[in-house]
Structures are given as structure tokens and as C-alpha cells.
Amino acid sequence: MKTKLKFLLLFLSALSATAKITIIKGKIKGKLPEVLRYTAPVNGASGFDIYYSAKVDKLGNFEIKTDINEITFIDIHYNYFNAGNLVVVPGGVYNITITKTKES
């Protein structure tokens, strides 16, 4: 019985440690960026020089998909300037709007 219980606990902890796809869907209002970049952890680590690009369509829509296995920060950059930060959970789905005015 103890062996089965240990196996079950090991199995459940392995399931919770696997990465899940987190999706960030967004809309940019105003001038569209030349580049939309974001940070996401790689093997649990992130740094200032690890960026990914997201494609923005003609209507300003974009989607970011990233595999994470723990709560983490995602930083979004509009034309290399910070557009916002998100705290995301594994498997979460988020909808955001970025408003770009002439002054910002």
C-alpha cells in the first residue's frame, strides 16, 4: 500500500511540474509597431537578452504562446520600449490591449 501511495504522489508531482502552454492574445490600438517583442523563461531562466517576436497583423491583433511550468513574468515591448508586464500562470489564457498614442 505504501508503495502505491508513493508512486501516486510521485506521478502527481511529475504532472504538476510539466510545462503548459500559456496564451496571450492581444490587440494594439493606434500605430502598429515595427516589432513586438516579449520575454519568456527558457528552462526556468529569463534574462534581459532573451526576447521573442510576435507577429502583428494589419488589424493590430497578435498572439503569444509560451510553455511555462510555474508562475512567471512576461514583459512585452513595443518598438523596443516597455509596453507592460504580466504575471502569468501555466495554462492561462489572457487578453490584453495596448494603446499607442502619439505621446507614448
Sequence and secondary structure as in RCSB ss.txt:
>XXXX:A:sequence
MKTKLKFLLLFLSALSATAKITIIKGKIKGKLPEVLRYTAPVNGASGFDIYYSAKVDKLGNFEIKTDINEITFID
IHYNYFNAGNLVVVPGGVYNITITKTKES
>XXXX:A:secstr
 HHHHHHHHHHHHHHHHS EEEEEEEEEEES  S EEE   BTTB  TT  EEE B TTSEEEEEEEESS EEEE
EEETTEEEEEEEE TT EEEEEEEE S  
